[in-house]
Amino acid sequence: MAVKVVNTNDNVQIMYLREHSRSVKHVTFHPTDTYLVAASGTDGTIYVYSLSSQQPSLIKKVEGVIQALEPDDDATSKAAWHPDGQAFAAVTRTKGMHKQLLYAVHN
């Protein structure tokens, strides 16, 4: 499994995010750092990558914030960056109720 990231200014420049163990449903770019991206995997892990060099590098794996899903599930486990870029929020389901979690990226 890989996420293909294409530079829209030069579509020959392509990167592949490969560190996740299962498919990814959502990718979101950092609000101020265009080289930082969070990928929400169906394995219940959020992968934070740096795209600042020719090869992407995994900066952090955040486990336990989003729920694991099957790739064809209608449910979502998307992480959304806070506008200041210091944290992201995710909605998760616990005992039939939804709650929003905020996770600080730089701790």
N, C-alpha and C positions, 0 to 999 in steps of 0.2 A: 504494500500500500504506500502511496506517495501523494503528496499534494503538490501540484504544479503551480508555480508562481511565475507569471510572465510580466516583464517590465513593459508597461503600456507605451513608454516613450521609445523603446527599442525592443520590439517583440522577438528579436533573436536572443536576447538575454533571458534565460530561463533558469530557475532554481527548483529543486525538488526537496520537500520536507519529508524525511523518511523515518524519523525516530519513533513514530507512534506504532503501536502493535496492532491496532484495528483501524477501520476507516474513520475519517474525519467528516463531521457534518457542517462545521462552521469555522471560518477564518476571519479574524478581525484585526485590522491594523491599529497600532497605537495612535492616539489623537495628535501627538506632536512629534514623535520620533518615527519617521516613515520607514525606518529599517527594523522596527520591532513589531512582531506579529504574534497573536495568540491563536492557537488551533484547538478547537474543542473536539476531542476524540470520542468515539462511541464506547471506548473502554473506560470512560469516566474520568479521564485525565485531561487537564489543560496543558498544552505544550507551548512554551514561550520561546520563540526563535529570534535570533538576530540575523538580519539579512545584509549587514554592513560590509561583508567581504564577498568574494566570488563564490564561496561555499557557505550555505547557511549553517549556523551553529545553534544547538539547543542550549538555551540559557537556564531554563528551569522547567521541571515537571511538577505540576500542582495536582495532587491527588486528593480525593475526598470532598471536593467542592461541587462537582456536577455528578449526576447519576450516569451509570453505564446504560447504554441503549443498544438495541439491535439496529443495524444500518437501515432497515426498512421501517422502523418505528416512526409514527407521526409526531411523537414527542420531540422536544428540543432540549438541548443542554448547552445553549450558547452562552459564552462569556462576553460581556460588553465592557470596554474600558471606561473608567471614570474619566471625565473631561480633563483632569489634571494629569492623567497617566500614571498615577502612583498606585492604583488599585484597579480591580475589575469586579464586576458584579455578575452573579449567575443566579438563575432561579432553579430551585430544586424542589422535589416533592418528598414530603415526609408524612407518613401516615395519612394519606389522602389530602393533605393540605400543601399549598405552595408557600415557599418562603424564599426571600431574596438574601443571598449571602454576599458579603463584600470581603474580598481577599486582597491584602496589601502585597504588591509584587516585590517591593524592595524591603524585605524584613530580615 
